[in-house]
Amino acid sequence: MNCPANALPEVEASFSMERILDGKKDRAKSADYAMPTDFCQVFDEHLDHLYTLALLLTADHHQGDQCVVSGLEDCLQGNPVFREWAQSWARRAVIKNAIRMISPSRNGTKTTGTHEPSETLAEAHTAAAAITRLHPFERFVYVLSVLEKYSDRECSIMLDCALGEVVDARTRALRRLVSVVGGNSPAETASLATGAA
């Protein structure tokens, strides 16, 4: 290949390291990753939902608060995610913290957490109170699969159990919830059984 000698400096200039690095920076900026302000906005706008999720999973106000705060910290300090995934990433962070705190076990033993909801929840006669009175593993399966609409496979991965255990736990949870709210109207019972809490 015969290149004119004076053409070589132009080629080198067009492939300089500075230009390559600048190009990488531009691509990174255009990837549209969620920034800390995006996560703060998600937690601000969806705080009610995230706290309710944490409360239903932990069955305790104080632990629910801790889950939400830890979830925000995880989002701010974790790996970068795309901006459009920020809300689902925040929900997942809260769920992971609840799993870490409660350690719901399919065989009935648990390392932390309580089976009984906090006093204020236990006294209430609401769908949320009925959910918090479920065994921790059944409660997690119900909240994740019915209320949050995670697939059985996603639930089994998050809870480190088999698919069949997820299906069995959800069935037990639904039976218990329907028996607890048996005195309610058919519409209330149906809304609880389908996950509208």
C-alpha positions as CSV (number, residue, x, y, z in Angstrom):
1,M,0.0,0.0,0.0
2,N,1.5,3.3,-1.1
3,C,0.3,6.1,1.2
4,P,1.8,9.6,0.7
5,A,4.1,10.4,3.5
6,N,2.3,13.6,4.4
7,A,-1.1,11.7,4.8
8,L,0.2,9.7,7.8
9,P,0.1,12.6,10.3
10,E,-3.6,13.3,9.4
11,V,-4.4,9.6,10.1
12,E,-2.6,9.6,13.4
13,A,-4.4,12.8,14.4
14,S,-7.8,11.3,13.6
15,F,-7.1,8.3,15.9
16,S,-5.4,10.0,18.8
17,M,-6.1,8.7,22.3
18,E,-7.8,11.9,23.4
19,R,-10.3,11.7,20.6
20,I,-11.0,8.0,21.3
21,L,-11.6,8.7,25.1
22,D,-13.8,11.7,24.3
23,G,-15.9,9.5,22.1
24,K,-16.3,7.0,24.9
25,K,-17.4,9.7,27.3
26,D,-20.0,10.9,24.7
27,R,-21.4,7.4,24.3
28,A,-21.6,6.9,28.1
29,K,-23.5,10.2,28.5
30,S,-25.9,9.2,25.8
31,A,-26.6,5.8,27.3
32,D,-29.1,7.5,29.7
33,Y,-28.2,5.9,33.0
34,A,-30.2,6.8,36.1
35,M,-28.4,9.4,38.2
36,P,-28.7,9.7,42.0
37,T,-31.2,12.5,41.4
38,D,-33.4,10.1,39.3
39,F,-33.5,7.6,42.2
40,C,-34.3,10.3,44.7
41,Q,-37.1,11.4,42.5
42,V,-38.4,7.8,42.2
43,F,-38.4,7.3,45.9
44,D,-40.0,10.7,46.4
45,E,-42.8,10.1,43.9
46,H,-43.4,6.5,44.8
47,L,-42.7,6.5,48.6
48,D,-46.2,5.4,49.5
49,H,-46.0,2.3,47.3
50,L,-42.4,1.5,48.3
51,Y,-43.2,1.8,52.0
52,T,-46.4,-0.2,51.7
53,L,-44.4,-2.9,49.9
54,A,-41.8,-2.9,52.7
55,L,-44.4,-2.9,55.4
56,L,-46.3,-5.8,53.9
57,L,-43.1,-7.8,53.5
58,T,-41.7,-7.1,56.9
59,A,-45.0,-6.8,58.9
60,D,-43.3,-4.2,61.0
61,H,-43.3,-0.4,60.7
62,H,-39.7,0.1,61.9
63,Q,-38.3,-2.6,59.6
64,G,-40.4,-1.2,56.8
65,D,-38.7,2.1,57.3
66,Q,-35.3,0.5,57.3
67,C,-36.1,-1.4,54.1
68,V,-37.0,1.8,52.2
69,V,-33.9,3.7,53.5
70,S,-31.6,0.8,52.7
71,G,-33.2,0.4,49.3
72,L,-32.5,4.1,48.5
73,E,-28.9,3.7,49.7
74,D,-28.4,0.6,47.5
75,C,-29.8,2.4,44.5
76,L,-27.5,5.4,45.0
77,Q,-24.4,3.3,45.6
78,G,-25.1,0.3,43.3
79,N,-24.3,-0.5,39.7
80,P,-25.6,1.9,37.0
81,V,-29.0,1.1,35.5
82,F,-30.9,2.6,32.7
83,R,-33.1,5.5,33.6
84,E,-36.3,3.8,32.5
85,W,-35.5,0.9,34.9
86,A,-35.1,3.2,37.9
87,Q,-38.5,2.5,39.4
88,S,-38.4,-1.3,39.0
89,W,-34.8,-1.2,40.3
90,A,-36.0,0.7,43.4
91,R,-38.8,-1.8,44.1
92,R,-36.3,-4.7,43.7
93,A,-33.9,-3.0,46.1
94,V,-36.6,-2.7,48.8
95,I,-37.6,-6.3,48.2
96,K,-34.0,-7.5,48.5
97,N,-33.6,-5.6,51.7
98,A,-36.8,-7.1,53.1
99,I,-35.6,-10.6,52.2
100,R,-32.2,-9.9,53.9
101,M,-34.0,-8.7,57.0
102,I,-36.6,-11.3,57.4
103,S,-35.0,-14.3,55.7
104,P,-38.3,-16.0,54.8
105,S,-37.8,-19.7,54.9
106,R,-40.1,-22.2,53.1
107,N,-39.6,-24.9,55.8
108,G,-40.9,-22.7,58.6
109,T,-37.7,-21.8,60.3
110,K,-36.4,-18.3,60.0
111,T,-33.2,-16.6,61.1
112,T,-34.7,-13.2,61.7
113,G,-38.0,-11.4,61.7
114,T,-41.2,-12.2,63.4
115,H,-44.2,-14.2,62.5
116,E,-46.5,-11.8,64.3
117,P,-47.1,-8.3,62.8
118,S,-46.5,-5.3,64.9
119,E,-49.3,-4.4,67.4
120,T,-50.9,-1.7,65.3
121,L,-51.1,-4.0,62.3
122,A,-52.3,-7.0,64.3
123,E,-55.2,-5.0,65.8
124,A,-56.4,-3.7,62.4
125,H,-59.1,-5.6,60.5
126,T,-57.8,-4.8,57.0
127,A,-56.5,-6.7,54.0
128,A,-53.0,-5.4,54.9
129,A,-53.3,-6.8,58.4
130,A,-54.5,-10.1,57.1
131,I,-51.5,-10.3,54.8
132,T,-49.0,-9.4,57.5
133,R,-50.4,-12.3,59.7
134,L,-49.3,-14.8,57.0
135,H,-46.3,-17.0,57.6
136,P,-43.3,-15.0,56.3
137,F,-42.6,-17.3,53.3
138,E,-46.2,-17.3,52.3
139,R,-46.4,-13.5,52.8
140,F,-43.4,-12.9,50.6
141,V,-44.7,-15.2,47.9
142,Y,-48.2,-13.6,48.0
143,V,-46.9,-10.0,47.9
144,L,-44.3,-10.7,45.2
145,S,-46.4,-12.8,42.9
146,V,-49.9,-11.5,43.4
147,L,-49.5,-7.8,44.4
148,E,-46.2,-7.0,42.6
149,K,-46.9,-9.4,39.6
150,Y,-43.5,-11.1,39.6
151,S,-43.5,-14.3,37.7
152,D,-43.1,-17.6,39.6
153,R,-39.6,-18.0,38.2
154,E,-38.6,-14.5,39.5
155,C,-40.1,-15.3,42.9
156,S,-38.2,-18.6,43.1
157,I,-35.0,-16.9,42.2
158,M,-35.4,-14.1,44.7
159,L,-36.5,-16.4,47.5
160,D,-34.1,-19.2,46.6
161,C,-36.6,-21.9,46.3
162,A,-38.2,-24.2,43.7
163,L,-41.1,-23.1,41.5
164,G,-43.4,-25.7,43.1
165,E,-42.8,-24.2,46.5
166,V,-43.8,-20.7,45.2
167,V,-47.1,-22.2,43.8
168,D,-47.8,-24.1,47.0
169,A,-47.1,-21.1,49.2
170,R,-49.3,-18.8,47.1
171,T,-52.1,-21.3,47.3
172,R,-51.8,-21.6,51.1
173,A,-51.7,-17.8,51.4
174,L,-54.8,-17.3,49.2
175,R,-56.7,-20.0,51.2
176,R,-55.8,-18.4,54.5
177,L,-56.6,-14.9,53.3
178,V,-60.0,-16.0,52.0
179,S,-60.8,-17.7,55.3
180,V,-59.7,-14.7,57.3
181,V,-61.9,-12.3,55.3
182,G,-64.8,-14.8,55.0
183,G,-67.1,-12.4,56.8
184,N,-66.5,-9.7,54.2
185,S,-68.7,-9.1,51.2
186,P,-67.9,-11.2,48.1
187,A,-66.5,-8.1,46.4
188,E,-64.0,-7.5,49.2
189,T,-63.0,-11.2,49.4
190,A,-62.5,-11.2,45.6
191,S,-60.4,-8.1,45.6
192,L,-58.2,-9.5,48.4
193,A,-57.8,-12.8,46.6
194,T,-56.8,-11.1,43.3
195,G,-54.3,-8.9,45.0
196,A,-56.1,-5.5,45.2
197,A,-55.1,-4.4,48.7
